[in-house]
Amino acid sequence: MTTRTDTASPMRFGVIGLGRAGASMLPALSAHPYSTVVAAADLRPAARERFTRDFDARAYESAAALCVDPNVDAVYIATPHQFHAEHCILAASHGKHMVVEKPLALTLEDCDAILQAVERYGVKLIVGHTASYNPGIRSMREIIASGELGKLGLINIAAYTPFLYRPRRPEELDTAKGGGIVFNQVPHQVDSARLLGGGMVRSVRAVTGVWDAARPTEGAYAALLQFADGAAATLVYSGYDHFDTTEFRIATTDEQSRPLSSHGETRQALRAARSPAAEVQLLHAMGYGGSRMRPARGGGDMFQPELGLTIVSCERGDMRLVADGLIIYDEAGKRAVPLPLGRGTPGRGEVIDELYEAVVHDRPLVHHGRWGRATLEVCLAILQSSREGREVTLSQQCPVHDWEVKPC
């Protein structure tokens, strides 16, 4: 097994998949003091050529070729969801530690196969639910655990975005292959709610919406999650590019809403692609190495589109996530709690921190495979509840340990 134990040397990462997620993670990996980018794998020649120019590093056509590279300590798996199980097991069999994009897999059985491989080969695995690494989410969990505002009662997370009208491959519009919001955006909300609520979701009641026949996958949902201790979470997401919750983005020092995008611009841009093949061409042109590639977003703030408006209610007060921290409303009034952003874009640097600390210092993982499996169980229950019109009881959840949530 490839394991670095010297704290002076960064972990050497290979990125499997240079699509949106992989390309977005590259700046964080290259800027992080505990990691360096040494390789990537992608099917597209343009992406590989761009990567070798940008990083002066090796580029492979396949995940298998990257995983046999002895100079790679860990991999970031950002391939399409239906390949997560295959690539996680492949990486584990070659002794590579890994961060895998959410969801861990598309079925609980595939999750089990991944966990068995991780245990068999003695590697570390993190499921990269970056939203629940947000410093604001973690700080709210610390306040909940401290009892400062009394017992947790209700978590509200509502997001409206243009998600469904970004250029997509055909399988991204097929739920069975991991398409739609339930496997792409809902895991962020579910994982954050589970972290805030302690992890142990007892039951789910949900409805989903498929409102555009040209994009026949779930684009909206609403769910009620009930926790074992009596708390509840209401989760809402619409990716239909109408209302956008970025209108609610404020900072503790600025109570004015600040829209970040023009109304409906994503849907309008997609009209230029008049066929599925043209849409894929547009996707590739906008992706890593493409002619319309945009620089990866860096910096940013704690307002994440997938979390939208996030309010947590306890017995003696409410908390709201804002761009630079929290606003707390309690019996003494209203107060701002500014927070440091951390390592740039929320979540990505902290993902690397968690893996590094686990590999080098044997620190327990928060977003381990069992945690990712439990988040997937909730997402699958959302689909089942909507399909069957009933409440679904869960049986395979796992708790969060508050001493693990604190920053490294």
ABEGO torsion letter per residue (X at the ends): XBBBABAABBBBBBBBEABAAAAAAAAAAAABAABBBABBBBABAAAAAAAAAAAGBBBBABAAAAAABAABABBBBABBAAAAAAAAAAAAAAGBBBBBBOBABABAAAAAAAAAAAAAAGBBBBBBBAAAABAAAAAAAAAAAAGAAEBBABBBBBBBBAAAABBBBAAAABAAAGBEAAAAAAAAAAAAAAAAAGGBBABBBBBBBBABAABBBBABBBBBBBBAAGBBBBBBBBAAGBBBAAAABBBAABABBBBABBBGAAAAAAAABABAAAAAAAAAAABBGBAABBBBBBEEBABBAAAEBBBBBBAAEBBBBBAAEBBBBBAAEBBBBBBBAEBEBBGAAAAAAAAAAAAAAGBBBABBAAAAAAAAAAAAAAAAAAAAGBBBBBAABBBBBAAAABBX
